[in-house]
Amino acid sequence: MSVTEIEKVLYTAKAHTTGGRDGGASRTSDGRLDVKLSIPGSPGTGTNPEQLFAVGWSSCFLSAIKIVAHSIKVKLSPDVAVDAEVDLGTTGGHYFIQARLNVSLPGIDRETAQKIVDAAHLECPYSKATHGNINVVTTVITEPSSG
């Protein structure tokens, strides 16, 4: 797989991290994000890289859904949502992540919703970055039946 070079940089995020996930801290250059870090499952009060990745990916994926839906002229409900689950685990003593993206597209038939999600997975930069590198499952969540 070849790497696609960016022709035009639209934005560069800059963050400074000290101490790592065990009691460290991260702050963006503009100060909009300033977080304490802690190990997943520990009693610490900070967040962890997996949570930050889940937030970043789910928000990016939702933007990709909006782009795709607009391009095929499908109106989205304001209740569209992406729930990201990012697992941290080990295999053979080495650390890995895997993810699940559970997408709710209320008011859209299942076939159209699946097409939107599949196309969004090809459009989203986070999905592109992880494609072929980690296990990822995307699931269209159907609306519960009333009654």
C-alpha positions as CSV (number, residue, x, y, z in Angstrom):
1,M,0.0,0.0,0.0
2,S,1.5,3.3,-1.0
3,V,1.2,6.5,1.1
4,T,-0.9,9.3,-0.4
5,E,0.9,12.6,-0.1
6,I,-1.2,15.6,1.0
7,E,-1.3,18.3,-1.7
8,K,-2.7,21.1,0.5
9,V,-2.5,21.1,4.3
10,L,-5.8,22.5,5.7
11,Y,-4.9,22.3,9.4
12,T,-2.1,21.2,11.7
13,A,-3.0,20.1,15.2
14,K,-0.2,20.6,17.7
15,A,-0.1,19.0,21.2
16,H,2.6,18.9,23.9
17,T,2.6,15.8,26.2
18,T,4.6,15.2,29.3
19,G,4.6,12.2,31.6
20,G,2.6,9.8,29.3
21,R,-0.6,8.0,30.2
22,D,0.5,7.4,33.9
23,G,-0.3,10.8,35.5
24,G,0.9,12.9,32.6
25,A,-0.8,15.8,30.8
26,S,-1.4,17.0,27.2
27,R,-2.2,20.4,26.0
28,T,-2.8,21.7,22.5
29,S,-0.9,24.8,21.2
30,D,-4.1,26.9,21.2
31,G,-5.0,25.8,24.8
32,R,-8.5,24.5,23.8
33,L,-7.7,21.0,25.0
34,D,-5.8,20.6,28.2
35,V,-6.1,17.2,29.8
36,K,-4.7,15.1,32.5
37,L,-3.8,11.5,31.6
38,S,-4.3,8.3,33.4
39,I,-4.0,4.6,32.7
40,P,-7.3,3.0,31.5
41,G,-9.2,1.5,34.4
42,S,-7.0,3.2,37.0
43,P,-8.5,5.4,39.8
44,G,-6.8,8.4,38.1
45,T,-9.0,11.4,37.1
46,G,-7.5,11.8,33.7
47,T,-8.5,10.6,30.3
48,N,-6.4,8.2,28.2
49,P,-5.2,8.0,24.5
50,E,-7.9,5.4,23.6
51,Q,-10.7,7.7,24.8
52,L,-9.2,10.6,22.9
53,F,-8.8,8.4,19.8
54,A,-12.5,7.3,20.1
55,V,-13.6,10.9,20.4
56,G,-11.5,12.1,17.4
57,W,-12.5,9.2,15.2
58,S,-16.2,9.3,15.9
59,S,-16.4,13.0,15.3
60,C,-14.4,12.8,12.1
61,F,-16.5,9.8,11.0
62,L,-19.7,11.7,11.6
63,S,-18.4,14.6,9.4
64,A,-17.6,12.0,6.7
65,I,-21.2,10.7,7.0
66,K,-22.5,14.3,6.4
67,I,-20.3,14.7,3.4
68,V,-21.4,11.5,1.8
69,A,-25.1,12.0,2.6
70,H,-25.0,15.5,1.1
71,S,-23.3,14.2,-2.0
72,I,-26.1,11.6,-2.6
73,K,-28.8,14.1,-1.6
74,V,-29.9,12.2,1.6
75,K,-31.2,14.4,4.4
76,L,-29.9,13.4,7.8
77,S,-31.7,13.6,11.1
78,P,-30.1,15.9,13.7
79,D,-30.0,12.7,15.8
80,V,-27.4,11.0,13.7
81,A,-24.7,9.6,16.0
82,V,-21.5,7.6,16.0
83,D,-20.5,5.5,19.1
84,A,-16.9,4.6,18.9
85,E,-15.4,1.8,21.0
86,V,-11.6,1.5,21.0
87,D,-10.1,-1.5,22.7
88,L,-6.5,-1.6,24.0
89,G,-5.2,-5.1,24.3
90,T,-2.2,-7.4,23.8
91,T,-1.2,-10.1,21.4
92,G,2.1,-12.0,21.9
93,G,3.1,-9.5,24.6
94,H,2.7,-6.5,22.3
95,Y,0.1,-3.7,22.6
96,F,-2.6,-3.2,19.9
97,I,-5.9,-1.4,19.5
98,Q,-9.0,-2.4,17.6
99,A,-12.3,-0.5,17.1
100,R,-16.0,-0.6,16.5
101,L,-18.0,2.2,15.0
102,N,-21.7,1.9,15.8
103,V,-23.7,4.3,13.6
104,S,-27.2,5.4,14.1
105,L,-28.9,7.0,11.1
106,P,-32.6,7.4,12.2
107,G,-35.2,7.7,9.5
108,I,-32.9,6.2,6.8
109,D,-33.6,2.8,5.3
110,R,-31.0,0.1,6.2
111,E,-29.7,-0.3,2.6
112,T,-29.1,3.5,2.2
113,A,-27.7,3.8,5.7
114,Q,-25.2,1.0,5.0
115,K,-24.1,2.6,1.7
116,I,-23.5,5.9,3.6
117,V,-21.5,4.2,6.3
118,D,-19.4,2.2,3.8
119,A,-18.7,5.4,1.8
120,A,-17.9,7.4,5.0
121,H,-15.4,4.7,6.0
122,L,-13.6,5.3,2.7
123,E,-13.8,9.1,3.1
124,C,-12.9,9.6,6.8
125,P,-9.2,10.3,7.4
126,Y,-9.1,8.3,10.6
127,S,-10.6,5.3,8.7
128,K,-8.0,5.7,6.0
129,A,-5.2,5.9,8.6
130,T,-6.3,2.6,10.2
131,H,-7.3,0.7,7.1
132,G,-5.4,-2.6,7.0
133,N,-3.6,-1.7,10.2
134,I,-6.1,-2.6,12.9
135,N,-9.3,-4.6,13.2
136,V,-12.3,-2.2,12.6
137,V,-16.0,-3.1,12.5
138,T,-18.6,-0.6,11.4
139,T,-22.2,-1.4,12.3
140,V,-25.4,0.4,11.3
141,I,-27.7,0.4,14.3
142,T,-31.3,0.1,13.4
143,E,-34.0,2.0,15.2
144,P,-35.8,-0.1,17.9
145,S,-39.3,-1.0,16.8
146,S,-42.0,0.8,18.7
147,G,-44.6,-1.1,20.5
